[in-house]
Amino acid sequence: MTALGPLRPVTWIAVAIIAAVSYYIVETARYSARALGIGQVYSDVNITSCRQIGHGDLSGCEDIVVDPETGLAYLACGSLRARQRWAHPDDPYDFAHEAEADHVYVMDEGDNYSELKVLERLGDGTLQPFSQDFRVHGFDIYWSPGSRQDMTFMFINHQLHQNAISIFSHEYGTDYLVHVETVASDLLNSPNSILALSKRAFYASNDMKYLHGIRRDISNFLRIPNTHVVYRSEQGKFSIAAKGIRYANGIAKHQDWIYVASSGDPGIRVYKALPDYSLGLRGRIGFKDSIPDNIFVDPLTGQLYCASFIKALETFRYFKYPSLNTTTTAGTKILRITPQDDTGSRFDVEPILIDSGRLMPSATIAAIQRRNKVERLLVGCVMGSALVCDSVL
């Protein structure tokens, strides 16, 4: 009863909706503050053996893949100015910096590295430089079972006119990649990371439903679970393999398990592939105070290594204005995640490295390199120089 009389049912419904929405917004703000590292203070852990490598070439290396047999590391790197476009898709392209294509490098255990030229084959069989845009994000490598010298590289390629997957063949020991095909789909309007299954098939994460405007901002703030993982078949057909994810990010595989980082609901979702190649959710690994990016799985142990942001707001500020040198207020946490059983539901999570911002604004990938009795951690950063950490593991 009110001063104006009893509340009508429709009024109660409106009140309930307003209360529910208000509660969701408040909880989202609290959750985001914790996940974004607002008000948190971090001390450096295990960074004394880390050093920058590459003499300026190995910068903007968003992803790293290590050959489990040869121990060679492959890095996808590029212009830091061009990389800013990823975090701010509403900004106009900076054509002065976009003119330079990204680069692919191979590196041994002694920090010796060389570039793999990106080529395409003409109708007469001759090779020339790849003529399409080449702005790489995540990538993966498929090794043919019959001959591991036969390698297939799959790159997330943020081309000017579309987001696509560019596929290249590579023969181990040569210094070039040869373009096979570039594919795109409406289901992959914002591809982030890729998992190669064969020379043609793959899973790829799609991190945003809306790329521009207020809908993107609202979706990201409210952490709406509207992103997904796409499967591309041997026949070239695209389908949604898993949906209902809050900002699908890095994707990796070990045996029958497929791991997908969820940056909007900080953690890693644990899946198994079903006969139709859709993904069945089996568990989740929650992160308390950091936001996951790419995932590397140690082929020897099955342990996951995940690079995560500990002060995401400062990281995004640095991505937008790198000239401000705000990296000292950003930071990185590298997590080692160990499965405790074969159900996909129990994991031990431990930080093996915390950088308060001394080394880089935030890592996007951490990968183990083992070669000639050398074991070390390689760390890539989409907006900084690559690192090697000799005594972290």
N, C-alpha and C positions, 0 to 999 in steps of 0.2 A: 504494500500500500504506500502510495506517495501522496503529497499534498494535492496532486492533480487527479488522484484516483489510482486504482490498481494498474500495475504494468501489464501491457498486453504481451502475449507470447512472442510476437515479432520483436518487441523491445528486448525481452530477455535473450533472444537469439543474438540480437545485435550487441548487447552487452557482453555476452559470452564470447563472441567473435573478437571484439575489441580487446577483451582481457587475454584471450589466447594469443593474439597477434602481439600484444604488448609484452607478454611473458616471453615469447619467442625472440623478439628483438632484444630484450634485456639479456637473456641467456646467450644469444649470439654475440652480443657485445662483450660479455664477460669471458666467454670461451675464446673469442678472437683476441682479447687483450692478453690472455695467458699464452695462446699459441703464437702470437706475434712478438712475444717477448717484451711487452710494454712494462717498464719499471723493473725489469730483471737486470741483475749484474752478474757477469760471468768472468771467471778467471781462466787463464790459459792452461790447458792440460795437454802434455805430450807433443809440444810443437817444436822443441829444440832441435830435432833432427830434420826439420822441414826446410826446404830451400826452393827458390824459384828457378825454373829452367827455361831454356829456349831462346834466350837473348832477344826477346820481343816477338819471335815467330810464334811460339806456343802460347798465344793469348786468345781469349775468347773461346777456349776449348770446352764447349758445353758437355761433350760426352767423350768417353774413352772405352774402347773395347780391347781386351787382351786375348791373344791367341793362347789357349790353354796348353798347346803342345810346344810351340816354339818360344813362347814367352814374349814375343814382340808385342808392343802396344801400338794401337792405331788411335789417332786423335783427330777429331773434327774441330777445326779452329777458324777464327775469322776476325774481321774488323770489329772493334768494340763499339764504334759509333753505329754501325749497322745493327749490332746486337740489341741496341736500345729499342729498336722497332718492335721486338717481341713483347716487351713489357708495356708498350704504349701503342697499341695498334691504331688509335685514333690520330696519332701524329702523322704529318706528311713525310713521305720518304725523303731522305737526305741523299740526293742522287750523286753528290760529290764523293760520298763514301760508299754508296751502294754500287758504284762502278767496279769496285774490286771484288772479285769472287772469293768465296771462302776456300780453305785449303784442307787437305788431308795429309797427315804425316804418319810415318812409322818410326818407332823409337826402340832402341835396345836398352839393355840394363846399364850401359855406360853413359846415358844421356845423349848418345849419338842419334841424330834423327835426320830424315830426308823426306822430301815431299813426294807424294804420289800424284802424278799429273792426271787431270780429269779430262778424258778424251771422248770422242764419238767417231764412229766409222761411217765413211761416205759410201755411196753406192758402188764405187769402183774398188772398195776395200781399203783405201788409204785412211789414215787417222788424222784428225784435226782436233784442236781444243774444243771442249764442250761448248756449244753455242747457246744453250739455255741459261737462265738465271741459276745460280748455285749458291743458295743461302741455307746452310745446313743447321739443323737443330740436333735432335737425337738421331742415332744411327745404330745399325747392328750388322753383323757379318754371319753368313751361312757358309759352312765348310761342307763340300760334297762328301758323302760317305765313301765313295769309291776312290777319291783322290783329294786329300786335304790341300793340295796345291791349287785346286779349283775353288776359288772363293767368290762369294756374291755379297756385295755391299749394298745395303738399303739405307737411304738417307731421307729424313724428313727435310723437305726442301720448300722454304718459304719464298716462292717465286712472286714476282711483282703482280702477276695477273691471277695467281691461284696458289693455294697450298697443295702440295703434291708429295708423292713418294718417288724418288729417283733411284733406279736400280742399275748397278754397274757390275760387270764381271772383272775379276782380277786373277792373274796367275801369280802365285807366290814366287818371289824372286825378281819380278819385273818392277818397273818404276812408274806404272800407269794403271788407271782404271778405264774400262771401255763401257760407254753407256749402252744399256740394253733397252730400257723403257722408262718412261715417266708416267705414273698413273695418278688419277685423282678421283674423288667421289664426293657427293653432297654429304655423305655421312662423316667425312673427314674435313670439315671446314676449318678446324684448328688443331691439326695433328701435333703431338708433342714428342712421343717416344715410340719406338718400334721394336718388335721382336720377330726376327726372321725365322721362318719355319722350313723354307725350301728356297729354290731359286725364284719362285713366284709368290708363294703364300706367306702371309704374315699376320700378326696382330699389331694394331697401332692404337695408342690412346688419343682421345680427342678431348682437349682440356677445357674448352668453352663452347657453349651453345651459341651465345651471342658475341660477336667480335667487336661491336661498336655501341656507343651511346649509353643511354640510361638503363636499358635492359641488361647490358653487361654489368654495369655498376651495381644494380640491385641484386642481380643473380650472385655476384661474387660476395657482396656484403652479407646477404642472408644465407650464403652457403647452400644454395638450392642444389639438390643432387640431380642435375640435368646433363651430366657429361657421361661419356661411355667409352668402351673399347670396341674397335671394329676388327672384323676378320675379313681378309681377302683370300679367296680360294685359289687353287691351281688354275681354275678356269677363268679367273679374273672377276668373279662376282664378289661384291661387298655386302656384308651383313653386320648387324650389331651383335656382338658376342656377350657383352655385359653392359648393363646400364645402371642408373641410379647412383652414380659416383659423384662426389663433390670434388671437382677439378681433378680429373684423371691425369696423372703425371707419368713418372717412370714405370717401365714394364720390363720384367725379366722372368727367366724360366730356370727351373732345376728339376730334372726328372719329370714327374707328372704335375708338378706344382707350378702355377703361374702367379706371379706377384705384381700387383698394381699399386703404385703410390697414390694416395688420395690427399691432395694438399689442402682442400677445403675442409676436410674432416681428418685432421692430421694423423696419418698412420698408413699402413699397408694392408690392402685387401688380399686375401689368400683364396685362389681359385684352383679348380681342376677342370681341364678341358673335357667336354662331353663328346659323344660320338659325332654330333653335328657341328662340332667346333665352337659351340657356344660355351660360355664359362660358368660353371657352377660355384657359387660362393661357399667356402668351407670355413673361413675364419677371418679374423682381423687382428692386426698388431697395432695397438694404440700408441701414439706419441704424446707425451705430456706437455712439453714446452718447446717443441720445434716443428718445423714444416718440412716434410720430405720432398726431395726432388728425384734424381735418378737412383736406380738400384743396380748394384753389381752382385752377382752370385758367385762365390768361390767354388769352382768346379770340383775341388778336392774335398771340401768339407760340407758343402751345401749351406754354409753360412752366408747371410746377406750383409752387404755393406751399403749403407744408405747415407748420402750427403743430405744434410738438412739445414734450414735457416733458423737461427736462434733469435734474430732481431729483424724480422721480415720487413717491417716498416722502414727501418734504416737501410736495409738492402735495396728495397724498391726506390728509395730516395737516391741512393747512389747510382742505380741503373738509369734514373732519369737525369741526374746531374753529376756525372762522374768527375767533372772539373772541380767540384766542391771538395773532393777528397774526403768524403764522409765514411770511408771504409773503416776507420778506427772505431766507429760506433756501431758497425754491423757485426757480423760474425758467423761462425760455422760450427756445427757439431757433426762429427762422423760417428755413426752408430754401427755396431756389429750385432747382428741378430742371429741367434742360434736356435734352430728348431729343437724342441724337447721331446717330440714324439712324431708319429706319422699320421696324425689326424688333422694337421693344419690349424690347430687351435691353441697350442702352447709353445711359447717362444721366450727365450731369455734375451733381454735387450740391454746392452751396455755401451756407454760412450767410450770410444778409444782415442778421440781427439776433440778438443774444444779450442777454437781460435776466437778470441774476443774481438778480432778485427785487425790484428797485427799483420796477418799474412795476406788476406784477401777479403773482399766485401762479402762473399758467401760462396761456398763450394756447390757445384751442381752434380759432381760425380766423384766417387772414390773407388779405385780399382786396384786389385793386387796384381803385381807383376813378379813372376818367378822365372828366372833365366840364369843359367850358368851359376847355380848356387847362390844367386842374389835374390833376396825376397824384400820387396818394398811396396809402399803405398803410393800410388799416383793420384793426384787430386786435380781435377779440372774446374775451371770457373768461367762461366759465360761472360763475365765482365771483368776479368783479371787474368793474371799470368798463371800458367800451370805450375804445380808444385810436385816435388818428390819428398817423401818422408821415409828416411832410412830405418828408423828404429821405433816404429809405432806398433807393429804387429806383435 
